[in-house]
Amino acid sequence: MGIGESAQVWEQMDMDAVTGDFERLFPSFSFDAQGVLADIMSGQLLEALKKLGDGLSGAVVFQREEFRTLFFTILVLGVAAALFTNFADMFKDHQVSELAFYFVYLLMIAVLIKFFSQTADTVREMLGGVSTFIKLYIPTYMVAVGSASGAMSATVYYQLLLAVVYLIEWGYLTILLPLVHVYVLLVIINGIWMGEKLALLLELMEKVIKGSVKASVWLVTGFSLLQSMISPVIDSLQFSAVKKALSSMPGIGGLTEGMFEMVVGSAVLVKNSLGLYITLILILICAAPVIKIALVSGVIKLSAALVGIISDKRLTNCVSRVGEGNLMLLRIALTSVGMFVIQVAVISYSTAQAVR
């Protein structure tokens, strides 16, 4: 499909209005939206990725000094805690060494809470951005699905995508994120006691959070697959009836049937291209926060592994589990994007199969 056809599709789908809303909601992202869609529709995926990469380079700003500061702060505090615990015999009163250790522990907690709070805020903003983005592009995408596959598929998948938005907004923002906050708070409290009395509770909470994330993916994916077995088939029967009616027209039946197949094929191309376009932009939006969260989690886990060689077990476990809390946030962020990508893939595949 050439530039002229893609421009016509752009106008017919009223993409200028959607793109304008996108730029107001996400002012840090700037790229040639119409050019990206044209490249996708013409099969030039690498060119589309290059244009999106140019927009991403302006949005991603990594604070390397901040990560370096986090890494060396944890190392220095870990070494200090090791000195106070391993050389307690140097003090006449062992309570002095314990007080010194807890002082270092409080400093470590302050550093970890600061970075965890920043990560949690990043995830919260990202989830809100994903939900807003899906709401923004759902109507346009469903118009393309309806024209290519039928009203039944468009209606059903519209409801499914709204369900994904609701799950993200209510389940992730209202339940899982606060639960991760509680997990980190209990990790900090657990480090105060020598026996780590909350270890089993923390293990249970970790399983509940991870299991809830997996369950949400299975729920959305399973329900969408079940719907893909029914709704597109109903639309395909309607398409088949129309196709047979056109082919039975005397004289021009073959020509009309060929034109009908060409129109349907073009609609499927537009629908799949628009689905890929929306998916790539969503990945563009989430790339910067996801990479930042991954780097913070990696720095904390790496520093915990190094500190664990010499430092007190309580402090090491605290740092490691706070890093695990950051990884839970990363898992939530990736899953929120993954559910939408899975939905688009199921819609594209099932509706394409149905119109054959």
Disulfide bonds with the S-S distance in Angstrom:
none
